[in-house]
Amino acid sequence: MENSQLLESLSNYVNSDDQFAVMIDGAWGSGKTYFLKNTVVPHICGEHKVVYFSVYGYESLAKLKSELIGKLFISSFGKNLDKEDQVNTKDIVPIVNEIGSAVWEKFSNFKTLAATTENYVINKRLRSQVPDSSPVLIIDDLERISRDIHTSDLMGFLLTDIIEPYGYRVIVVGNVKEIRDVEINEFNMTREKVVSRIFPFTYDFNNIRQEFFQDSGNHFLQEDSEWLVEIFAGYARRNGGKINLRTLEFILTTFTIIDRKLNQYWEGDTQDKLDCLQIKRSVFVNLFVIATEYREGNLTRENIVLIDRILNTRSFFFMHIKDDEEKSLAEEITLKYHDDNNLKQVIMYDNSVNEAVFSGVFDAAGFINSWMKLFRPIGKVSSLDEVANFRNMTDKQLEKLEQQILDDSQKQEISIKDILSTINTFLFFDQNDLYFCKENYLAVLLKVLKKAVDREVLKNKFTYDRGEISFMYSVISADDNILKQVYDILESGDKAQHEMQAEQLVVAIFDDNYELMRNIVHSNLNVNIFREVLDSSQLYSELLTVGSKANLLNQYLNSEYIQITNSKDFHSDENIDILELAQKVEEFLNESLDIGRIDMFNLRNLLKTLKKILLKFSE
């Protein structure tokens, strides 16, 4: 039903002699309450007294009945109760005073309304309401009722205690699909006796456009409302007609933060403002996807790294050997949202939007810079980006592109991520008879991968999570032989990185470079410092020498071995190296006659620490 039809049906009901309730049934968050409060209640308030009552939050049926009867009683005196106000005895004082102090004295003998629900005053007052304009009761949040209250009991109460004795027109609002399984049969049987009609609630995107965009006060949302509604309507069509208006409100609230930051940025830098509309469209659809997945529980702070594959790229191309193959989260998102042509034209993903969703902060400059690189690049689009369009190419065009990608990979400093994407793509082409070049792409690309890893190690920037391969490069992960070759190269980088950082740690200790030591330790480097010192040039140039820096090594060992209670758990296999280093220190102390007293003092303290660590590890 369209909202206009639903409004007409409800108007007909409240003006009829129907002795039953009606029900509005729709998904949670679909806007039922918003529609009731902003459309239905104002429409019928002129002729009918309306009481809105949410059953959410009541832990017992007795308490619920008490509060509801209280609201109805106050409403009978002409008070408008279409909001979720709690009723207290004090609320009745000014009303009862209107009908005389004698009646109030009768009420004052009771502590709560629960004791007066059957009192003749209430009954008389509720029955005396004008019969030509029946009062209306809206019962909301049926599916959110407490587990201690049976929905069937509530429905029975509405019929026998509200509708039949007092003539109320009752509109029940809820989501039947969310009624608890253990009582659905009982509820359905009761509902047949209580509810005459069930009205399905669906979205009216014209209303959404007006209420959420055109009435928002935000210039972009107002001016681009038609395009924005198409995004949401397209999503609803592809996802069983579902769209959660609470999620929409979250998106718009977050976009307000983003929009303000973008406008502030352009106040100081107008260079990119010509692209203002397109940038705001891009940031909005980025926000729409991430916020929707977050609100549905699919994206969390913990797993957000799983979509790194689609960050800051225009190439959303995934290859699968089988259609039923398990998809990564990044792939699931592109399959779920990217069928929308409007979205595809402007979509990009950037971490600044992730931060806006999870933390409520937005880096406008960062997003705009990323956007300019993707949508206004200096120079031509990369060959790797062009490969996503291979289905529209001729054999000759694809062959030329494949050769170009191979040539580019050997001439340029290509990233590890792009190399793995290329291997994954070419494997897919090879398996589907679409690889046209004669060159052995795998041999070439594995060499390029080794160079890229070595390059990253030298820059001290090599980090690559092996787990990403399984969900980002599905064709590679399906080939055990190639997967092993890739792993071997990546592991060689890990080993080289470990060795380099271990050497840096030894240097940092004897240079008393606390900042570097802290950074290396915090990188979770698991290193046998005793073996590293024994194999280093610093053993004789810095430690076992005149002017020994034994005190610096001693400080480090106390910090990382003595003071850390469970250090044995991380260094249990280092005893032999600790013993060897202790023996070398002791030999130096016994054989060197020309070292000063301070050197002797520092070396002896180091020796004590080494023996203390050995004792600790032997317990």
SVG drawing of the C-alpha trace seen along z (x, -y; Angstrom):
<svg xmlns="http://www.w3.org/2000/svg" viewBox="-22 -31 118 58">
<polyline fill="none" stroke="black" stroke-width="0.4" points="0.0,0.0 1.1,-3.5 1.1,-5.8 -1.9,-7.8 -3.9,-4.6 -2.9,-3.5 -4.0,-6.9 -7.4,-6.6 -7.8,-3.1 -7.0,-4.2 -9.4,-7.2 -12.2,-5.0 -11.5,-2.7 -11.6,-5.3 -14.8,-6.8 -16.5,-3.4 -18.3,-1.2 -15.7,1.5 -15.6,3.4 -12.2,4.7 -8.6,3.4 -6.6,3.0 -2.9,3.6 -0.1,2.0 2.6,4.6 6.0,3.6 9.7,4.2 11.6,2.8 13.0,-0.7 10.8,-1.1 9.3,-4.3 5.9,-3.1 6.2,-5.3 7.4,-8.3 4.4,-7.9 1.9,-7.6 3.2,-10.6 3.8,-12.9 0.9,-11.9 -1.8,-9.8 -2.1,-11.6 -2.2,-15.1 -4.8,-14.0 -7.3,-12.5 -6.5,-14.7 -9.1,-17.3 -12.1,-14.9 -10.8,-12.3 -8.9,-12.1 -5.7,-10.2 -3.5,-8.4 -0.2,-7.0 1.3,-4.3 4.5,-2.2 4.5,1.1 8.3,1.1 10.0,1.0 7.2,2.5 8.3,5.5 4.8,6.7 1.3,6.6 -0.1,5.1 2.2,2.1 1.5,1.7 -2.3,1.8 -2.0,-0.7 -0.1,-3.2 -2.3,-2.7 -5.6,-3.2 -4.1,-6.3 -3.3,-7.8 -6.8,-7.0 -8.3,-8.6 -6.3,-11.8 -7.1,-11.9 -10.8,-11.7 -10.6,-15.3 -9.3,-16.6 -5.6,-16.3 -3.5,-15.4 -1.4,-12.4 0.1,-11.4 3.6,-11.3 5.2,-8.6 4.8,-10.3 4.8,-8.2 1.7,-8.7 2.0,-9.4 -0.6,-10.0 0.5,-13.7 -0.6,-14.1 -4.2,-13.6 -4.2,-16.3 -5.1,-19.3 -7.6,-17.3 -9.5,-15.8 -9.6,-19.3 -11.7,-20.3 -14.5,-17.9 -14.3,-18.6 -12.3,-18.0 -14.5,-15.2 -13.4,-13.0 -9.7,-13.8 -10.1,-12.8 -11.3,-9.4 -8.2,-9.1 -5.8,-10.2 -6.4,-7.0 -4.6,-5.1 -0.8,-5.2 -1.0,-4.2 -3.5,-4.1 -3.3,-0.3 -5.6,-0.3 -8.1,-2.5 -8.4,-1.0 -11.8,0.6 -13.0,-2.5 -16.4,-3.7 -15.0,-7.2 -12.7,-6.0 -15.2,-3.7 -17.8,-6.4 -15.5,-9.0 -14.2,-6.7 -17.7,-5.6 -18.9,-9.2 -16.8,-10.2 -18.7,-11.4 -19.9,-8.3 -19.9,-10.1 -16.1,-10.6 -14.6,-7.5 -11.3,-8.0 -8.3,-6.4 -5.6,-4.4 -2.3,-3.6 -0.4,-0.7 3.2,-0.7 6.3,1.5 4.3,4.8 7.3,7.0 9.5,5.2 7.3,6.2 9.0,7.7 9.6,11.4 7.6,11.5 4.4,10.3 2.6,12.5 1.5,10.6 -1.7,12.7 -2.5,11.5 -2.0,7.9 -4.2,8.4 -7.0,10.0 -6.8,7.1 -7.2,4.5 -10.4,6.2 -12.1,7.0 -10.9,4.0 -10.5,1.2 -12.4,1.7 -15.6,3.4 -16.3,1.4 -15.1,-2.1 -15.5,-2.0 -11.9,-2.9 -10.6,-2.4 -7.3,-0.6 -4.4,-0.7 -1.8,1.9 1.7,1.4 4.4,4.0 6.3,6.5 4.6,9.9 7.8,11.6 9.6,10.6 7.0,12.1 8.8,14.8 8.6,18.2 7.4,19.8 4.2,17.8 3.5,17.1 0.8,19.7 -1.0,18.4 -0.6,14.8 -2.1,15.7 -5.1,17.3 -5.7,14.3 -5.1,11.9 -7.9,13.4 -10.4,12.6 -9.1,9.1 -7.9,7.7 -10.2,7.2 -7.6,6.0 -3.9,6.0 -2.3,3.2 1.2,3.9 3.5,0.9 5.9,0.2 8.1,-2.7 6.8,-5.8 9.9,-7.3 8.1,-10.5 7.6,-11.0 11.2,-10.1 12.4,-12.6 10.3,-15.3 10.8,-14.6 14.4,-13.5 16.0,-15.4 14.0,-18.4 13.1,-19.4 16.6,-18.7 17.9,-22.3 21.1,-20.9 21.7,-22.5 23.2,-19.4 20.5,-17.0 17.8,-19.4 19.2,-20.1 20.2,-16.5 17.2,-14.8 16.0,-13.1 19.4,-11.5 19.7,-10.5 16.2,-8.9 17.2,-6.9 20.2,-5.5 18.0,-4.4 15.1,-3.1 17.6,-1.1 19.1,0.5 15.6,1.3 14.6,3.0 17.7,5.2 17.4,6.1 13.8,7.3 12.3,3.8 14.1,3.3 15.4,-0.1 15.8,-1.0 14.9,-4.6 16.9,-4.6 19.9,-3.8 18.9,-6.6 18.8,-9.0 22.3,-7.8 23.6,-8.3 22.2,-11.8 23.5,-12.7 27.0,-11.5 26.8,-13.3 26.0,-16.6 29.4,-16.2 31.1,-15.4 29.4,-18.2 30.4,-20.8 34.1,-19.7 34.0,-19.8 32.5,-23.3 35.1,-24.5 37.9,-23.1 36.6,-24.9 36.4,-28.2 40.2,-28.1 41.0,-26.2 38.6,-26.7 40.9,-24.9 38.7,-21.7 35.4,-23.4 34.4,-23.0 34.0,-19.3 31.9,-20.0 28.8,-18.2 30.6,-15.1 32.8,-14.9 29.8,-15.2 28.0,-12.5 31.1,-10.2 31.4,-10.8 27.6,-10.2 27.5,-6.9 30.7,-5.8 29.0,-6.7 25.8,-5.0 27.5,-1.7 29.8,-1.7 27.1,-3.0 24.5,-0.5 26.9,2.4 27.9,1.1 24.3,0.7 23.5,4.2 26.4,5.6 28.5,6.7 31.3,4.2 32.9,3.5 36.1,1.8 37.7,5.2 37.0,6.4 37.1,3.1 40.5,4.1 38.8,6.7 37.7,4.1 41.2,2.7 41.0,4.3 38.5,1.7 39.9,-1.4 41.1,-4.2 40.5,-2.4 38.1,-2.6 38.8,1.1 36.2,3.2 36.9,6.4 37.0,9.8 37.6,13.1 36.1,16.4 36.5,19.8 33.1,20.9 30.0,18.8 29.2,20.5 32.7,19.9 32.8,18.1 33.2,14.4 35.3,12.0 33.6,9.1 35.0,6.7 33.5,8.8 30.2,9.1 29.9,5.4 30.6,4.8 28.1,7.5 25.5,6.0 25.7,2.4 27.6,1.9 24.7,2.9 23.4,-0.6 24.6,-2.7 24.3,-6.0 26.5,-4.6 29.0,-3.1 29.7,-6.4 30.8,-8.1 31.8,-5.4 35.1,-5.3 36.0,-4.1 38.3,-6.0 39.3,-5.5 38.2,-9.0 34.6,-7.9 35.2,-4.8 36.4,-7.1 33.3,-9.3 31.1,-6.2 33.0,-4.7 34.4,-7.8 32.4,-10.8 35.4,-12.6 36.2,-13.3 39.4,-14.3 38.0,-16.5 41.5,-17.2 42.4,-13.5 39.1,-12.5 39.4,-15.2 43.0,-14.4 42.1,-10.7 39.1,-11.7 41.2,-13.9 43.8,-11.2 41.0,-8.7 38.6,-11.0 41.0,-13.7 44.2,-11.8 47.3,-13.5 48.0,-11.3 46.2,-8.2 44.4,-5.5 46.8,-2.6 46.8,0.5 45.8,2.6 42.7,0.5 41.7,1.0 41.7,4.7 38.3,4.7 36.8,3.8 38.2,6.8 34.8,8.2 34.3,5.3 37.6,5.8 38.7,7.7 41.3,10.5 44.0,8.1 43.1,5.3 43.4,7.7 46.7,9.1 48.1,5.6 46.8,4.7 48.3,7.9 51.7,7.1 51.5,3.5 50.8,4.7 53.8,7.0 56.1,4.3 54.8,1.7 55.4,4.2 59.1,4.5 59.7,0.8 57.9,-0.9 58.0,-0.5 54.7,1.4 53.2,2.2 53.0,5.6 49.2,5.3 49.2,4.5 51.6,7.4 49.4,9.9 46.3,8.5 48.1,8.9 49.1,12.5 45.5,13.2 44.1,11.7 46.6,13.5 45.9,16.8 42.2,16.3 42.9,15.4 45.1,18.4 42.6,20.8 39.9,19.4 42.0,19.4 42.2,15.6 45.9,15.1 47.3,14.2 51.0,13.3 53.8,15.8 55.8,14.5 55.8,16.6 53.8,14.1 54.3,16.1 58.1,16.2 58.2,12.4 55.7,11.4 57.3,13.5 60.6,11.8 58.9,8.5 57.2,9.5 60.6,10.4 62.0,7.0 59.1,5.2 59.4,7.1 63.1,6.4 62.4,2.7 59.9,2.5 62.3,4.2 65.0,1.7 62.6,-1.1 61.7,0.7 58.0,0.7 57.4,4.3 54.3,5.7 51.9,8.0 49.2,10.1 49.2,13.6 45.6,14.0 44.6,11.3 45.5,13.5 42.7,16.0 40.0,13.4 41.5,10.8 43.2,13.1 40.9,16.1 42.5,17.5 46.0,17.5 44.7,19.1 43.1,21.9 46.4,23.0 48.6,24.6 51.8,24.5 51.6,20.8 50.3,19.9 53.5,21.6 55.8,19.6 54.1,16.4 54.2,17.3 57.9,18.1 58.7,14.7 56.6,12.9 58.2,15.0 61.7,14.1 60.7,10.5 59.5,11.2 62.9,12.9 64.9,10.0 62.7,7.5 63.2,9.4 67.0,9.5 67.2,5.8 65.0,4.8 67.0,7.1 70.3,5.4 68.6,2.0 67.6,2.9 71.2,3.8 72.4,0.5 69.6,-1.4 70.5,0.2 74.1,-0.7 73.3,-4.2 70.8,-4.7 68.2,-5.5 65.1,-5.1 62.7,-6.2 63.9,-3.7 64.0,-0.9 60.4,-1.7 59.2,-1.6 60.9,1.7 59.6,3.3 56.1,2.0 56.2,3.5 55.9,6.9 59.3,8.0 60.2,11.3 64.0,11.3 66.6,13.2 68.7,10.2 71.4,12.4 72.1,14.1 71.9,10.8 74.5,9.2 76.8,12.3 76.7,12.1 77.0,8.4 80.1,6.2 78.9,4.3 79.9,7.3 83.6,6.2 83.3,2.6 80.6,1.5 80.3,4.2 83.5,6.1 85.9,3.2 87.3,0.2 84.5,-2.2 81.9,0.6 78.3,-0.3 77.2,2.7 74.9,0.4 72.8,-0.3 72.3,3.4 71.6,4.0 68.9,1.4 67.2,3.0 67.4,6.5 65.9,5.3 63.1,3.6 62.2,6.4 63.1,9.5 63.2,8.9 60.3,6.5 58.0,8.3 56.5,11.1 55.8,13.6 58.9,12.9 59.7,16.6 56.7,17.3 58.3,15.3 62.0,16.2 62.0,19.7 64.5,21.1 67.2,18.5 68.9,20.0 71.9,21.3 72.6,17.9 72.1,16.2 74.7,18.6 77.1,18.0 76.9,14.2 77.3,14.5 80.5,16.7 82.0,14.2 81.3,11.3 82.9,13.3 85.9,14.2 86.4,10.6 86.2,9.6 88.8,12.2 91.2,11.6 91.2,7.8 93.5,6.0 93.3,2.5 89.6,1.8 88.5,-0.8 86.4,-0.4 83.2,-1.8 83.6,0.7 84.1,3.4 81.0,2.2 78.8,2.1 79.9,5.4 79.4,7.2 75.9,5.7 75.2,7.0 76.5,10.5 74.2,10.5 71.3,9.6 72.1,12.4 72.3,14.9 69.0,13.6 67.3,14.1 68.7,17.7 67.4,18.4 64.0,16.9 63.7,19.0 64.7,22.2 61.9,21.9"/>
</svg>
